[in-house]
């Protein structure tokens, strides 16, 4: 069975680990840790720094993907599965980009500024309290959270599809992405 190029496989697993961390960190810093505590501030800073790192890795991953054709899908896959696979993979590129950029907007709108492990990053969005009567920091925070949950749901479907193909259909698509 053909595999994705090594760089794509490494990026896939590093980013998967990064997003698992981000979901756990995001939940912890908003639900488990006291508001405005030093631990919450540390987790917010770490969450933002890892988010910036994941954005950079996503840009690299898109470049790798566009310059290297993926291995073919199993011929036994139904047309709806092929379409679902392509749409799911597209979503796994678009949703992370949206989640990260909306998180960046939330931070910029609130006037906090994005820092990558202490290094100030460019301000992409203006500091603005509200637009058309909407509190922008709150609105982008809510959108960031809901899109992160949508991305988590899509990742769960992605893993479920891999399991289905391996143990029900008998074509191990996971081998395309393993070492």
C-alpha positions in Angstrom: 0.0 0.0 0.0 1.2 3.5 -0.9 1.8 6.0 1.9 1.7 9.7 2.2 5.1 11.4 1.9 7.1 11.3 5.2 6.7 15.1 5.8 2.9 14.8 5.5 2.8 11.9 7.9 5.0 13.7 10.5 2.9 16.8 10.2 -0.3 14.8 10.5 0.7 13.2 13.8 2.4 16.3 15.3 -0.7 18.4 14.5 -3.1 15.7 15.8 -1.2 15.7 19.1 -1.2 19.5 19.1 -4.9 19.7 18.6 -5.6 17.1 21.3 -3.5 19.3 23.6 -5.4 22.4 22.5 -8.8 20.9 23.2 -7.7 19.7 26.7 -6.0 23.0 27.4 -8.9 25.0 26.2 -11.3 23.0 28.3 -9.1 23.2 31.4 -8.4 26.9 31.2 -12.1 27.8 30.7 -13.8 25.2 32.9 -11.4 23.7 35.5 -9.1 26.6 36.5 -10.0 29.6 38.6 -10.7 32.8 36.6 -7.7 35.2 36.4 -5.5 32.8 38.4 -1.8 32.6 37.5 -2.5 29.0 36.2 -5.2 30.3 33.9 -3.0 33.1 32.5 -0.2 30.5 31.9 -2.6 28.2 30.1 -4.0 31.0 28.0 -0.5 32.0 27.0 0.4 28.4 26.2 -2.8 27.8 24.3 -2.2 30.9 22.2 1.5 29.9 21.5 0.6 26.4 20.5 -2.2 27.8 18.3 0.3 30.0 16.5 2.6 27.0 16.1 -0.3 25.0 14.7 -1.1 27.7 12.2 2.5 27.7 10.9 2.4 23.9 10.7 -0.9 24.1 8.9 0.5 26.4 6.2 3.5 24.0 5.8 1.1 21.0 5.7 -1.0 22.7 2.9 2.2 23.3 1.0 3.2 19.7 1.4 -0.3 18.5 0.4 -0.5 20.7 -2.7 3.0 19.6 -3.9 2.5 15.9 -3.3 -0.4 13.8 -4.5 -2.0 11.6 -1.8 -1.9 7.8 -2.2 -5.0 6.5 -3.9 -8.0 5.5 -1.9 -9.0 1.8 -2.0 -10.9 1.0 -5.2 -13.5 -0.9 -3.1 -14.7 2.3 -1.5 -18.2 3.4 -2.4 -18.6 6.7 -4.2 -20.3 8.4 -1.2 -17.3 7.3 1.0 -14.8 8.8 -1.5 -16.8 12.1 -1.5 -17.1 12.0 2.3 -13.3 11.4 2.5 -12.5 14.3 0.3 -15.0 16.6 2.1 -13.8 15.5 5.5 -10.1 16.1 4.6 -11.0 19.5 3.3 -12.8 20.3 6.6 -9.7 19.1 8.5 -7.8 21.9 6.7 -10.4 24.6 6.8 -11.7 24.2 10.3 -8.3 24.4 12.0 -7.5 27.6 10.0 -10.8 29.1 11.0 -10.5 28.1 14.6 -7.0 29.6 14.9 -7.8 32.8 13.0 -10.9 33.4 15.0 -8.9 32.8 18.2 -6.4 35.3 16.9 -9.2 37.8 16.3 -10.6 37.3 19.8 -7.2 38.1 21.3 -6.7 41.1 19.0 -10.2 42.5 19.5 -9.8 42.3 23.2 -6.5 44.3 23.0 -4.4 41.5 24.5 -2.2 40.9 21.5 -1.0 37.5 20.3 2.3 36.3 21.8 4.2 33.3 20.6 6.1 32.1 23.6 6.7 35.7 24.7 7.4 37.1 21.2 4.7 39.6 20.0 3.1 38.6 16.8 1.7 41.0 14.2 -1.7 42.5 15.0 -4.0 41.2 12.3 -7.3 42.5 13.7 -7.9 45.9 15.3 -8.7 46.4 19.0 -12.4 46.9 18.9 -14.9 46.5 21.7 -18.0 46.2 19.6 -19.4 46.2 16.1 -23.1 46.6 15.3 -23.8 46.3 19.0 -22.0 43.0 19.4 -19.2 42.6 21.9 -16.5 41.3 19.5 -14.3 39.6 22.0 -17.3 37.6 23.4 -18.7 36.8 20.0 -15.3 35.6 18.6 -14.7 33.6 21.8 -18.0 31.8 21.4 -17.4 31.2 17.7 -13.9 29.9 18.5 -15.3 27.5 21.0 -18.1 26.2 18.8 -15.8 25.8 15.8 -13.3 24.0 18.0 -16.0 21.6 19.1 -17.1 21.1 15.4 -13.4 20.3 14.6 -13.3 17.8 17.4 -16.5 16.2 16.1 -15.0 16.0 12.6 -11.8 14.5 14.0 -13.9 11.9 15.8 -15.7 11.1 12.5 -12.3 10.9 10.8 -11.0 8.3 13.4 -14.3 6.4 13.2 -14.0 6.2 9.4 -10.5 4.8 9.8 -11.7 2.2 12.3 -14.7 1.3 10.0 -12.4 0.9 7.0 -9.9 -1.3 8.9 -12.2 -3.6 10.9 -15.4 -3.7 8.9 -14.4 -3.1 5.3 -11.0 -4.8 5.5 -9.0 -2.1 3.8 -6.5 -0.5 6.2 -6.4 3.2 5.2 -4.5 3.9 8.4 -1.3 2.4 6.9 -1.2 5.3 4.4 -0.5 7.6 7.3 1.7 5.4 9.6 5.4 5.0 9.8 
